Amino acid sequence: MQREWLFSLIPLAIGAVFLGFGVYGLRRAGALRRTGVTAEGRIIRHEARREDEGATFYYPVVAWTARDGRECEYASRFGRGVVKGGFGVGARVEVRYDPEDPRRYAIQGWDAATVDLVFTVIGSVLTAGTVLTLLARLLTL
């Protein structure tokens, strides 16, 4: 067997990483749906982060009071290029958070599981496709 098959490990590694991130995000969202607590929060500001390519993404920072009286203030894990709808500074939003670790939260309507689902699908396709290609190559030796 020649060394060319080693190059097929690149999409396998990329697929495994995408799959890992996607599954983690979907499990996190599922756990928040099952055991999360809702609270009314307020967007107090947006953190602007400039990416390497020059695009700027805005991450809303939400403040709310947890059931146990703790004041919480965290930035969303998702940023968008444009802030639309009811997500401007001062907007009231519904937050679903983990009561044991309020840093794990989602803003209803902003944080979508779509990104995690896309990562899972792309990771699955890359991983399965590479494994099938490697198996076919091994069987035809």
C-alpha positions in Angstrom: 0.0 0.0 0.0 1.3 3.4 -0.9 1.4 6.5 1.2 -1.4 8.3 -0.6 -3.9 6.8 1.8 -2.4 9.0 4.5 -3.9 12.1 2.9 -7.4 10.6 3.4 -6.8 11.0 7.2 -7.1 14.8 6.7 -10.9 14.7 6.0 -11.3 12.0 8.6 -9.7 14.3 11.3 -11.7 17.3 10.1 -14.9 15.3 10.1 -14.3 13.9 13.6 -13.7 17.4 15.0 -16.8 18.8 13.3 -18.8 15.9 14.5 -17.5 16.3 18.1 -18.4 20.0 18.2 -21.8 19.4 16.7 -22.7 16.6 19.0 -21.5 18.6 22.0 -23.6 21.5 21.0 -26.7 19.4 20.4 -26.3 17.6 23.7 -25.9 20.9 25.5 -29.0 22.3 23.9 -31.0 19.2 24.7 -29.9 19.3 28.4 -31.0 23.0 28.6 -34.4 22.1 27.1 -34.8 19.3 29.6 -33.4 20.7 32.9 -33.0 24.4 32.2 -34.8 27.2 34.0 -36.2 30.2 32.2 -35.8 33.8 33.3 -36.4 37.2 31.8 -33.1 38.9 30.9 -32.1 42.2 29.4 -29.5 42.8 26.7 -27.1 45.3 28.2 -24.6 45.5 25.4 -23.1 43.8 22.4 -19.5 42.6 22.4 -18.0 43.3 19.0 -15.3 40.8 17.9 -13.4 41.2 14.6 -12.5 38.0 13.0 -9.3 37.4 11.1 -11.1 37.8 7.7 -12.2 41.3 8.7 -15.8 40.5 9.5 -17.3 41.9 12.7 -19.7 39.7 14.8 -21.8 41.0 17.6 -22.4 38.8 20.7 -25.2 40.0 23.0 -24.4 40.3 26.7 -27.5 39.4 28.8 -28.1 40.2 32.4 -30.7 38.3 34.5 -31.3 37.2 38.1 -31.1 33.5 38.8 -33.7 31.7 41.0 -31.3 31.6 43.9 -30.8 35.4 43.7 -27.4 35.4 41.9 -26.9 38.3 39.4 -25.8 36.8 36.0 -24.2 38.6 33.1 -22.8 36.6 30.2 -22.1 37.0 26.5 -23.8 34.6 24.1 -21.7 31.9 22.5 -23.1 32.9 19.1 -22.4 36.1 17.3 -24.1 37.6 14.2 -22.9 40.1 11.7 -26.1 42.2 12.1 -28.3 42.6 15.1 -31.9 42.5 14.0 -35.3 42.0 15.6 -35.8 42.3 19.3 -32.1 41.9 20.2 -30.9 45.4 20.5 -29.5 46.9 23.7 -32.2 47.2 26.3 -34.4 44.5 24.8 -36.0 42.0 27.1 -35.3 38.4 26.2 -36.1 35.0 27.6 -33.1 33.1 28.8 -33.0 29.4 29.5 -30.0 28.5 31.8 -28.6 25.7 33.8 -29.4 26.5 37.5 -26.1 24.8 38.6 -24.0 26.7 36.1 -25.7 29.8 34.7 -22.8 30.4 32.3 -24.5 27.6 30.3 -27.4 29.5 28.8 -29.3 30.2 25.6 -31.2 33.2 24.5 -34.5 32.1 23.1 -34.6 33.2 19.4 -30.9 34.1 19.2 -29.0 30.9 20.0 -30.2 28.3 17.5 -29.3 24.6 17.3 -29.0 25.0 13.6 -25.3 25.7 13.7 -24.7 22.6 15.9 -26.9 20.5 13.5 -24.9 21.7 10.4 -21.6 20.8 12.2 -23.0 17.3 13.0 -24.2 16.7 9.5 -20.9 17.9 7.8 -18.8 15.9 10.4 -20.9 12.8 9.8 -20.6 13.0 6.0 -16.8 13.6 6.1 -16.2 10.9 8.7 -18.4 8.2 7.1 -17.3 9.0 3.6 -13.6 8.8 4.5 -14.1 5.6 6.5 -16.0 4.0 3.6 -13.3 5.1 1.1 -10.6 3.7 3.3 -12.5 0.4 3.7 -13.0 0.1 -0.1 -9.4 0.8 -0.7 -8.3 -1.9 1.8 -10.7 -4.4 0.4 -9.4 -3.9 -3.2 -5.7 -4.5 -2.3 
